[in-house]
């Protein structure tokens, strides 16, 4: 009740947010920045009130990678094709205004392209070249899906990916490397 008062949110909504979280990272304005049970750091545990009807919410999938694998298997069953699948959601970012879609569940692709140790076209050794491919594709797809247009799926072509079973957990920064929560 006290958190709901501080955040100017409905107590029932705050209860749902807390049930979907592992810990509170920060509070401010109307947002609770939390670590979800999945390990995602996001506002309000990913509990979303948009596009679901009044006084209703959606939650993040319990097993996002498993949900992506189920979608991929169903596509294969119906079409014989096995595309990589990314489930995404909008996340805010520190020090930046606005949200960007990121991958919260994947199937059939390696989510990271690690080019450290290779050289650029001038011979410079790349030392920090780790691209979050799954997040980049999720962000690009959101430009087509939009927030209000009801477009649930986007097909991305022409993107180089490693076709293997990865996990969105590969995108989560290990606690020992987290300079913002643990210093």
C-alpha positions in Angstrom: 0.0 0.0 0.0 2.8 2.4 0.9 4.6 1.7 -2.5 1.4 2.2 -4.3 0.9 5.6 -2.6 4.5 6.7 -3.3 4.2 5.7 -7.0 0.6 6.9 -7.5 -0.4 3.4 -8.7 -3.2 1.1 -8.0 -2.3 -1.2 -5.1 -3.4 -4.3 -7.0 -1.1 -3.3 -9.9 1.8 -2.8 -7.5 1.1 -6.2 -6.0 1.3 -7.8 -9.5 4.5 -6.0 -10.3 6.1 -7.2 -7.0 5.0 -10.8 -7.6 6.7 -10.8 -11.0 9.9 -9.4 -9.6 13.0 -10.9 -7.8 14.1 -7.6 -6.4 13.6 -3.8 -6.6 16.6 -2.1 -8.2 15.3 1.5 -8.1 12.1 3.5 -7.6 11.3 6.9 -9.0 8.5 8.8 -10.6 5.8 6.3 -11.3 8.2 3.4 -12.1 9.6 0.5 -10.1 12.8 -0.7 -11.8 13.0 -4.3 -10.9 14.9 -7.5 -11.7 12.3 -10.0 -12.9 12.4 -13.7 -12.1 13.9 -14.1 -15.6 16.8 -11.8 -14.7 15.6 -8.8 -16.9 16.1 -5.3 -15.4 13.0 -3.4 -16.5 10.2 -1.0 -15.4 7.3 -2.5 -13.5 8.4 -6.2 -14.1 7.3 -5.9 -17.7 3.6 -5.8 -16.5 1.8 -4.0 -19.3 -1.6 -2.3 -19.4 -1.6 -1.3 -23.0 -3.4 -3.1 -25.8 -5.2 -5.5 -23.4 -8.4 -3.7 -22.4 -9.2 -1.6 -19.4 -8.3 -2.9 -15.9 -6.3 -5.8 -17.4 -2.6 -6.5 -17.7 -0.3 -8.8 -19.6 2.7 -10.4 -18.0 6.0 -11.6 -19.5 6.0 -15.3 -20.4 7.1 -17.5 -17.6 9.7 -19.2 -19.9 10.3 -16.8 -22.8 12.8 -19.0 -24.6 10.4 -22.0 -24.2 7.5 -19.9 -25.6 9.7 -18.9 -28.6 10.6 -22.6 -29.2 6.9 -23.5 -29.1 6.1 -20.9 -31.7 8.9 -22.1 -33.9 7.8 -25.7 -33.6 4.2 -24.7 -34.6 5.4 -22.7 -37.6 7.5 -25.8 -38.6 4.5 -28.0 -38.1 2.2 -25.8 -40.3 4.7 -24.8 -43.0 7.7 -27.1 -42.9 9.9 -24.0 -42.3 12.0 -23.4 -39.2 12.6 -19.7 -38.9 14.4 -18.2 -35.9 11.9 -16.7 -33.5 12.3 -13.6 -31.3 9.7 -12.6 -28.7 10.2 -8.9 -27.8 9.1 -6.3 -25.5 9.7 -2.5 -25.1 12.3 -1.6 -22.5 13.6 1.8 -21.4 17.3 2.4 -21.3 19.5 4.2 -18.8 20.5 7.7 -19.9 18.3 7.6 -23.0 14.8 8.8 -23.5 12.2 6.4 -25.1 11.9 2.7 -25.3 13.4 0.2 -27.6 12.2 -3.4 -28.2 14.6 -6.0 -27.0 14.5 -9.8 -27.2 13.0 -11.5 -24.2 12.8 -14.9 -25.7 14.5 -16.6 -28.7 14.6 -19.8 -30.6 16.8 -21.0 -33.5 19.5 -18.3 -33.3 22.5 -17.3 -31.4 21.5 -13.9 -29.8 25.1 -12.5 -29.8 27.6 -11.9 -32.5 31.0 -11.8 -30.9 33.7 -10.5 -33.1 36.3 -9.7 -30.4 39.8 -10.8 -31.5 39.1 -10.3 -35.2 40.3 -7.3 -37.1 38.5 -4.5 -38.9 39.2 -3.6 -42.5 42.3 -1.5 -41.5 43.8 -4.2 -39.3 42.8 -2.9 -35.9 42.0 -5.7 -33.5 38.4 -5.5 -32.3 38.2 -5.5 -28.5 34.6 -4.6 -27.7 32.7 -6.0 -30.8 29.9 -7.9 -29.2 26.6 -7.2 -31.0 23.3 -8.0 -29.4 21.9 -9.4 -32.7 18.5 -10.5 -31.2 18.0 -7.1 -29.6 18.9 -5.3 -32.8 16.4 -7.4 -34.8 13.7 -6.9 -32.2 14.2 -3.1 -32.3 14.1 -3.0 -36.1 10.9 -5.2 -36.1 9.2 -2.8 -33.7 9.5 0.0 -36.2 7.2 -2.1 -38.4 4.9 -3.4 -35.7 4.3 -0.1 -33.9 2.6 0.2 -30.5 -1.0 0.7 -31.7 -1.2 -0.9 -35.1 -2.0 -4.5 -34.0 0.9 -6.0 -36.1 1.9 -9.0 -34.0 4.6 -10.5 -36.3 7.4 -9.2 -38.5 9.5 -11.3 -40.8 13.1 -10.0 -41.0 15.1 -11.1 -44.0 18.7 -10.5 -45.0 20.2 -10.5 -41.5 23.2 -12.7 -40.9 22.6 -14.9 -37.9 24.2 -18.1 -36.4 21.5 -20.7 -36.6 21.8 -22.6 -33.4 19.7 -22.9 -30.2 20.6 -19.9 -28.1 19.0 -18.4 -25.1 18.0 -14.9 -24.2 20.0 -15.4 -21.0 23.1 -15.0 -23.0 22.2 -11.3 -23.3 22.0 -10.8 -19.6 25.1 -9.1 -18.1 26.6 -11.2 -15.4 26.4 -9.6 -11.9 30.2 -9.4 -11.6 30.2 -7.1 -14.7 27.3 -4.9 -13.7 28.8 -1.5 -12.9 25.4 0.1 -12.0 23.8 -2.2 -9.4 26.9 -3.6 -7.7 29.7 -1.2 -7.0 
